Amino acid sequence: MAETILTSEKPSNSSLLNPPSRIICHVCQKQFSQYTCPRCNSRYCSLHCYKSHNLRCTESFMQENVVEELRQLQPDDQTKRKMLEILKRVHLEEEANPLDEDVDDSTLSDETIQRILSGGEVNINDLSLEEKKRFQRALASGELSKMIEPWDPWWLKPAARTICLSKDGSRLVQPTVSPEDDPEINQPSEIPHGPEKALPSLRKLISTEPSPLLAVHLVDIVYSYCFTLRAYNGDWQSDALGSAVVALSISCVLGQAAQPETVREALCCCLEQTCSPAYRHIGGLQLGLTLVDDVTSLLSLGGPALICMLCDLQRMIVAAERELKSEKQSKLRKSEMKNKLKLAERKVYFIMCWVHEQPGEAWSSLATIVSAEKGSIMDHGGNKSFSKTEKNVAENKGKALIEEM
């Protein structure tokens, strides 16, 4: 039966977690659409069509998103302390490098800055018209990003090489109080905590042998975790639901229930998402290659570090489930998201139990394979190798995967 091609103008029900239907691009009318404009629901096939479909639409959408985020932001004591540190740092830089007195490049007025320093809340509506213009210019130029202290990934720190867990997979030092009694337990730390309880044997979870593809799926999951933490500057707690959505959109294993069969296929799928219009502004292919290095680094640290990483990802998804309850969305959309998060949380926990039972030498072998695949991707010209993904899948059907393991 011939495949049906949709040309309807009705809004798409697709999302970051669901691939879109095969609908003709509304801009060029030549290619199948792969994306949907988040503002007008217009379907498009490429970045060129996205930019040309309606410039005012895309600019106003980004501006409304910023305004809405500022309106909903309810800063806590920790956020205020961070803001105070940023303002102090900026003030010291201005004193060290004074500008011409006739030129006023300050983003905020002295009155607004004093309100922030005194602990008061400031939103977009509190700014004057001139302050709003300055703020938007600083946001568009990336000036505000310079005020954020760069985050160093925990898996690149020396402490990550000395992670120790008990034989049952649980962390060696248990907290004396629960996270509900002491919120500081959930605050970001240098190294994520391991599981609080012993990890069960795989025989208690499944009655059959685990899939030989789990090592490949682990590469996909580790990449999505590293991407999310770098995108959120290491602080997924500030937006657990948004972080989880990003992680699931990058990981085809968690977000689409896909089953990549080779390390190259898993990496290419992740890199395609990283270079897509939705995330290209974060860093594109250069960021993607850095993330492949992150995957190699985490795998080289061994089982305890991988378990801590998966445990942190599980906590992110569980926190996202809690935040979802207070979201104002349709029941259908909310139920769909809840099911995806629950399924992803179970997959992460299962992979965590599987990692715990693997021999230590398996991870160095897998890290070597990931590093070799990165070199192969670079040799083939980065993005050009993505088009060969389907061919690689067909050629590797039935072949043994990661025989070293």
Helices and strands as residue ranges (DSSP letters): E 35-36, E 43-44, H 47-53, H 55-72, H 77-96, H 110-117, G 124-126, H 129-141, G 144-147, G 154-156, G 158-162, G 183-186, H 202-205, H 214-231, G 236-239, H 240-250, H 252-255, H 263-274, G 280-282, H 284-301, H 303-325, H 331-356, H 361-379, G 382-388, H 389-395
